[in-house]
Amino acid sequence: MTSRTVRPLLAALLRASLVLTAQAAYADGEGHVRALRERTDIVIRADHTMEQTVDYTWRAVDATGAGTLGQQYVNWDSRRQTLELLAAETIPANGAPIPVEPAAIQVQDGILGGVSFPEKRLLQVTFPQLAAGDAIRIRYRLVQNVPELPGGMSHVMFLQDDVIRDDSEITVRHPRALSLKVAQYGLAQRAAATVDGDGQLLRWHYRSTGTGSAEPNAANGWRRTPHLMLSTFAGWQSIADAYERGAAPKSAATPAIRALAEQVAGRTPDGRAAARLLYDWVRANVRYVASYVGDGGWVPNDAATVLQRRYGDCKDHVALLQALLAARGIEASPALLRADGENFTLPEIPVMWFDHAISYLPALDVYLDSTDDAMPFGLLPDNDAGKPVLATRLRPALRQSPLPHPDGHRVERRVALKVAPDGSAERVTDIVGHGRSAVSVRQFIDGVTAAGTADWVRRTMASSGYEGDGSLEPLPQAGADMLGVRYTERIRNYVSQPEAGVLSFLPGMNGPVPLAGFAGRFTERERHYDARCEPFAVQDSMTIELPAAMQVLYVPKNLSIRQEGLDYAATYSRDDTPGATRYRLTRRVVAGNPRGWCTPQEYQALRPAMNRISRAMNGRLVFVLNDTDMATATTER
């Protein structure tokens, strides 16, 4: 159960760039593609426009690399940018360069990756008969004629470790009077020089000797990836102010919008209740579509247009909701953030880092993302939570979207397992989600569908090697922020050797917070990157009922772990009844990291405890069946 795909903020964020086709040019060691020579020359003008000339020669190491390099793409925004292709040629392993024929160079309008961007242009260069050992060369000039935001510019380049880079160089020319901020990691800087009297030349070089493997569950990986960032913005507030200058006029509360606000929430005196009703209306009635019309770029369509069309991108959603709330006297601000599952920190200089817009209501101190129609009022999708945001109408603009409290991302798992002497069993698993986990349960139920329940049960049991039948059904909703589901399994072969064996304290389904999976993340002996450490809570109550003839030889030991950011307790008990014996597990774990990510040092501090929890998750009963009952059970089967 995961949150939905991240929605892009605007077409302008799809910057002109090299796009590798086919599978990624990645493999440990040399990889499939090698960057022989790369040159990026950037000229920044006094009016914050810029020009960059890109020249790269890449070689196909093997046939996979040849497939990867066979087509190259560059995209740009025709409203603000112009592109000129200066060279495109194939360089055979043995032979002179061969220019690409004009027929193999095409420009496509308005489409990029199956999503409509009316002002986008996509250049496609196809290299014929490319083989292992051959290389390609592309050189183009991209001119930014109009800044993406008024009053400043920024540029970000990453040199990923998916290829070996033999010789990469970046030069930047800018007027000395222009205050240029620079942040870089992993690059070798050459001495600065003066050009044309009042200009400054900066130069960086980079080379690598091998490809790398991404650390699992990494967070903030950009901080350890070689990069160069440039900015002429004075600070993060400057980016917020520049966005607001274009966005503010678009959120006007027109008569039609005021009438709708009155219709939806006019009789509600409470501001929070009114905001909830308006938010629910927008997320239910305005489709999210990545179709950029009107001003486009970093500027939303006006709220009246969005209302009329009943669709828009994320910033359009924000503009309409802001106008509806204003009609009820409730202030709201656009909040820009980077909506992904791994980046929780900002660069050290102000760059246009953001790819999504949501709403912030300061009087209620609540963030809302109306593009996610599954998320109720007051909750954020995973990719929006715990992120630096720019609330563009406010000062200071730089803030933090909230992470859920562990109890707001909690799941209860109640399991009753009853084992028969012949090894058959019935297991009933109740999964109850609270807060955001309840949303995940709802998405799971909707995804299975009533018509697909029988097939889901069949496939799930078969994947565990079980024979039998079962059922899946929603539980009665006990609260507005709670939702549960019951999974019943009737298993003929739960214990394959009933005369002796082990029984695990495991649920039939994990639910939205897979405790074993989270604990299992801490297997790396050391880390160089930050790691995901999101807050959550799991409460388990499990009962295993055995026939009296099954004699238990071993029961896991109780375990309690408490340290900063982690609280774990598991208790086992026995309850004898006529003809049966019950063993109960009560377990609760709370991970309360307030940031959602851990540094490598914090990871090391948590690792011993998490490994103990991971081992404890495999705790099992060991049993034997006495000879008489074993013979009886065997005969009956």
N, C-alpha and C positions, 0 to 999 in steps of 0.2 A: 504494500500500500504506500504509494509515494505521491508527492504533489505533482501537479501538472507541469507541462513543459513551460519554461520561461518564455515570456512574450517580449519581443524587442521593443525598445522605446521609440525608435524612429529610423527612417531610412538613412539619415545622415550618419548614423553610427556604423553602417556597413561601409567602412572606409575603403578606398581603392587599395587593393592588396592582391598579392599572389594567392591563388587558390589551387591547391593540389587536388587533382581528380583521382578517381579510383581509391584504393586503400592508402592509408597514410604512409608516408615515406619513413617508416620507423622499424628498426630492429636493433637489438643489442649488438654492439660491435661496430661494423662499418655501416650497416644499414643498406637500404635498397637504392638510395640516391645520395650523391655527394655534391656539396656546393663548392665548386672549384674557385669561383671568383664572384664577389658581390660588391657593388658600389651603390651607395645611396647619397646623392648630393642634394641638400636642402638649402633653399634660399628663403629667408623670412624677411618680409618687407615691413616698412614702418607702419603701414596700415593694417598689420596683422594678417595679411594674406601671405601665401607661400607658394613656392614652386619646388617640386622634387623630381629629380631625374634618377631613375632606377635602372641598373644594368646588372643582370645576373647570368652566370653560366653554371648550369647544373649538369652533372653526368649521371647516366643510368648505370648503376653498379651491376644490376642483373636484369632479367626479363621483367620482374615485378616493377623495378624502377623505371624501365622503359614504358610500361603501361601507365605508371603514375605521371610521367612527364609528357606523355603523348599529347595532352591538351592542357593549355594554360589559360587562365582567365584573369582579367583585370576589370574591376567595376568602378564606376564613378557616378557622381550626381551632376546631371547636365545643367541644373539650375545654378550651381555654384562652382562647378569645376569644368575644365577642359582637359582632354587627353590626346596625346600624340604618340603613336607608335613609331619609334625611331629605327628599330632593328628587330628582326626575328629570323633566326637561322638554325639549321641543324649542323652540328659539327661531328662528322663521322669519326670513329675511333682511328681510322687511317684515311686521311683525305682532307681536302679543303672544305671550309664552311659552305653550306648550301642555303641560300635565302629561301624562306618560306614563300610559296606562291600566293599571290593576292587572293585566289579563290579559297585558300585555307585560312583566311583572316576574315572574321565576321563580327558584326556588331549587332547585338540583340537589345531591343528596347523593352523596358518595363517589367522584366521578369528576372528574378534571381532566386534560384533554389526552389522554384515552384510557388513563390510568394510574389504578389503583385506590388511593384514599386514603380509607379508611372514615370517618375523622373530619373530613374536609374538607367544606366547604359552598361552593357556587359560586352567586353571584348573577348572573343574566343580565338585562340591561335592553335591550329592543329599541325603537329609535326609528323609528316608521313614517314613510314618505314623506319621508325626509331627502334634500335636494337640495343642489347646490353653492350656497354662500352661507349656508346654514342653520347653526345652532350647536346644540350639546347642552350641558346642564348636569346634573351629578350632585353630590349632597352626601350624605355618609354619615358615621357615627360608628363607629369600631372600638375596642373596649375589650379590652385585654390583661389578663384577670383573674388569670392565673397566669403568672409569668415562665417563659420557655423553659428557662432554667437557673437554679438557685437562687443567690441572693446577688448578682444583678446583672441588668442589661438592656443591650441595645444596639439602635441603630436606624440604618439606612443609607438615604439617599435620593440618587439620581442624577438630574440634570436633563440628559437627553441632548440632543444638537444636531440631532435628527431633526425638530424642529418649531421655529418661531419662538415664543418666549415673551414676550408683551407685558408681563405683570404677574404675577410669581410671588412669593409671600411665605410664609415659614415662621416660625411663632412657637413657642417652647418655654417652658413654665412648669414650674418644679421647686422643691422646698423648698431654701432656701439651705443648710441643713445637709447636703443630699445632695451628695456630691462627684461632679459631672458633668463628664466629659471631652468636649471638643468638637474636631472637626477639620473644616475646610471648605476648599473650593477654588472660586474664581470667584464667590462670593456677596458681596454688599455687606451688612455687618452694621450694624444700627442700634444706638443706645445702649441698654444694658441698663437695666431698671427694676425697682423693687421692687413686689410685689403682695401683698395680704393680709398685710402685716406681715412674715412670715417666708419669703415666696416670691420668686423671681426670674423675670423675664420677659426672654427673649432673642428677637431678631427679625432675620431676614435677608431681603433682597430680591434678585431676579434678573430680568434681562430680556435678550433677545437680539434681533438684527436680521437674522439669516439662518441657514439650515441649513448643515451642513458635510458633508464627505466623509471617511470613515474612511481613514486612511493604510493602505496595504497592508502586510501582514505585521506589524501593530502588536503590541507587547507592553506590558503594564502600562498600557493605555489609561485605566483608571480614574483614574490620577493626574492626567490632563489633562482629565478630564470634571468639570464643575461638580457638587459634591456636598456633603452635610452628613452627618456621622457623630457619633453620640452614644453615650456609654457610661458606666455606673456601675461597671464591673468595675475592680478595682485594677490588673490587668495581665493579660498572656496566661496566666500561671500560674493566675490565678483562674478563667479560662474552662476550662482543662485540669482543675483540681481539681473544678469544678462538674460537668463531664461525667463525671468518674471516679466521683463519688459515686453517680450513677445507674447507670453501666455496670458497675462492679466486681462487684456481687452477681450479675450476669447471666452471668458467665463461670465459674461454679462447676464443678469437675470431678466430676460425678456418677458413680455406679458404672457406668452405661452408657457414659459418655464414657471412663472409665478402661479399660473392657474394649475399647472400640474402639481407643484409643491403643495398647494392648498388641497387639491383632490386627494393626494396620497397621505399627507400628514397634517392637514389643516386642523383637525379636531384633537390633536395630541398636544397637551400643554407642556409636557416634559421634553426638554431639548434632546436628551439622549434617545428617548423613544422615537422622536421625530427623525433624528439622524438615522436611526436603524431602519425605519420605514423607507426613507429615501434611498439609502444604500441598497436595501433589498430590491427596490424597484429598478434601479439602474442595473444591478447585476443580473436581474431576471429578464429585463426587456431590451437591453442594449448589447448586441452581439459584439464580441471582440473579432475584428478582422484586421489583417495587416495590409490594408489598402490605403495608401497615403495620397490624399487629395487636398486641394486648396493650397495653403502656404506650405504644408508639409514640413520636413526637416525637424528642427527643434521647436516648432510652433504648432500648437494643436489647431484643429478646426474650431470654429466658434460653436458654443454650446447649442445655439438654436439649430444649426445645421446638423449636429450630432443627434439632437432630439428628433428632428424631422426624418433622418435616415435610419435611426435606430441601430446604428453600428458605428464603430470607430476603433482606433488603436488605444493604447493605454493612456496616452496624454489626452485623447478625446474623452475617454471615460472620466478622467480627473476633471476636465473643464466642465462637463455637464453636471457631475455630482457637486462640484463647487458652486455652480450657479443655483442648483436646487436648494442646497443648504443655505446659501446667501438669502434666498427668498424667504427662508424661515429665521433669518437672523443668526445663523450659525456659521462662524468663520471656519474656512478650510484652506489649506495650502497644498499645492503640489509638493510632492516629496520625491526627489530623484534618488535612485539607488542602483546598485549592480545586483541584479536578481539571478544569482546562480547558487550552487550548493557548496561552494568552496572558498569564496573570497569574502573576508570579513574585515579587511583593513584597507585604508586609503594610501595611495602613494604620498611621498613626502612633499611633493609640489602639487599645486592645483591643476589637474588635467581633466578633460571631459571623459571621465571614468564610468559614467552612468549609462545604463541601457534600459531602464524601466522607470515608470512614474506611477506612484500611488498617491493617496490622499492622507493628510494629517489634520486632525481636528484639535487644535490646542486647548480649547476650553474643556474638552472631554479627555484630552491626552490619549487619543485613540488613533491608530493607523488602520486604513481600509484599502483593500485592493479589489475593486469592483470588477476587474477582468476575470477573477476567479469565481465563477458562479457557484462553486461548492463551499466557499468559505463564509461562515456566518459572521455577523457583525462583531468586531472586536478581536478577531483572529486573523493571522496572516499566514499565507502559504510558507512552506519551509524556506524557499529561496528568497523570501523577503525579510525574514526574521533575523534579528541580531546584526543588522547591517548599518554602516554609516549612511546617513541620508542628508540631502539638502532640502530643507523645508523652505522653498524659494520665497515665500511671502514674509518670512519671519527673520528676526535678527536676535541672536545669531542663527544663521541658517543651518549650520552643521549640527546634526543630532544623531540619535541612534534609535533604530526601530527595535521594539522589544522582542526578546526571546520569551517563549512560554515558560511559566513556572513549571517545575517538574510535575506537580499535580495537575497542571493544565495540559500535560502531554502524557497522561497516565493510562495504563491499561490494566484491567483486572482479568486474570485467567483462573477460572474455577473448573477443575477437572475431577471427574469421578470415574475411576476405572474399576471394573468388577471382572475378575478372572475366574474361569471355571476350571475344574480339574483336568479337563481334556485340552486345555490350552486355548480355548475360545475366550472371547472377552467382549464386553461392551464398554466403550469409552465415550463419555459425554463431556464436551469442552465448551464452556461458555466464555466468550470474549466480550468484555465490556470496555469500550473506549470512553475516555473523559476528555473534554475540550477538543484539542486538535486531533487526538486519537479517535474521537467520536466521528469526526469528519472522514477520517480514513476508513472507519468501519462502514460508513454510509457509501463511500466510493466503492468499497469492496462489494457490498450487497448489490449496488446498481450495476457493477461490472459483471457479476455472475448472472444476474437477471433470474427471474422466477422460472423462465423456460429452460435456462441452462443449468439449474441447480443439480439435477440428476447427473448430468454429464460431468459437472465439476466434482461431485462426490466420487463418481467412478474413477476419474483420472487421478484424483488426490489419493485415494486408497491404493490404486494400482502403483503409483509412484513410490509408495512405502512397502510394496510387496504384499499387501493385505488382500485376502479374499473375503468377500462378504458384501454387505450393503450398508447404507447409511442415509442421513438426511441433513439438510442445512436449512435453518429457519431463523428469521429475526426474533429477538427477544422484545417483550413489551418495553417501550421507552420509559425509563424511570425518571428522567429529568431532561430539561431542554438541552443540556450539554453532555448528555450520556446516550450511548447507543450500543446495543449488544447483538450478538449473533450466537446461536447454538449449533454446534456440529456434533452429531451423534454417529458413532461407528459401531457396527456389529461385525466383529472380526472373527472368522473361523480359525485363523492360523496365527493368532497373536503371539502365542508361545509355541515355537516349533518343537521343542523337546520338553514337554511338561513335567518329566520326572525330575529335572534339575535345570536351573537357569538363573537369569537375572531379569529384573523388571525395572524400567526407567521411570522416573517421575517427569514425564514429558506430556505436554498438551497435544491434542490432535492437530491444532493449528497454532502458529505463534502469535498472530495478531499484528497490529501496526507497530509494535515496539519489540522487535526480536532480541530479547535479552542475550541469548547465546551468541547471536551475531555481533552485538555491540561488544560483549566481553572478548570475543574472539579476534577483535581488531588489534589487540595488544600483543601480537606474536613477534613483531619486529624487535630485535635486540637493541637497535638504535635507530634514530631518525634524524634526518637533516632538515626536514620540512615540518611546518606545523601540521597538526592532525585534527580531524573533526572530533569534537567531544561535546555533543549536544546534550542539553538537559532532558531527562525523562524519568519516569517512575513506573515500576512494574510490581504488581502485587499478585502473588500466586497462592492459591489454595488448592491442594491436590490430595486426593484420597485414593489409595489402592486397597481394594477389598479382595482378600484371598480366602479360599476354602480352608477349613481348619486343618486339612491334611497337608497343606503346603506349609512346611516349616521354614521360617526365615532364619538364615544363618548370619546375615550381616545387614545392618541398616547404616546409611551414611551418618556422619557425625554432624551435630549442630555447628554452625559457623556464623561468626559475627565479625564484620570488618567496618571500622569507622576511621575515616581520615578526611582531610579537607576535600570537599567536592564529591564525596562518595559515602554512602551509608548502606550496608548490606547486612541482612540477618536471615538465616534459614534455620528452622526448627523442625525436628522430626519427632513424632509421638506415635504411640500404639494404643489401639482401642479394641479390646476383645468383646465379641458378642457371641451368642450361641450359634455354633456352626460356622463362624467366620472370624477373621482377624482383619482389622483395618489399620493401615499405616497412613499417617497424615503428614504432609509437608506444608508448612506455612512459610512463605518467603516474601521479602520485600526488599527492593533495591531502589535507591534514589540517587541519581547522578545530577548534581546541582551546579555544574560549571556555569557561571553567569555569562560567559562569552560565547559559548558554542564551539570553541576551538581551543586546543592546547598547544603550548610551545613544546619543542622537543624535550626540554627539561621537565615540564609538567607531565608529559607522556611517560617519561622514565619513572617519575614518582608514582604514577597511577599503575604502571605495568605490573608490579608484583601482586597488587590486590586484584586487578582484573584477571590475571592468570589464575589466581586462587578461585575466583568466582567461576571462571570458565571450566576449571576442573570440577568444581562443585556441581555445575550444571549437568555433569555426566554421572552424578551420584545414583547408585542403583541398589535395589534389594537383591540379595542372593538367597535362593530358596532351594529346598529339596522336597520331593513328594515321597511319603513312606511307601514301602513295597506293595502293601495290600491295595492301597488306593490307586497306586500307579497301574497295577494290573487291571483293576476295575475300570479305570479311565481308558486304558488301551483297548479293552474288550468292547466298551461302549462305542468307541470310535470306529 
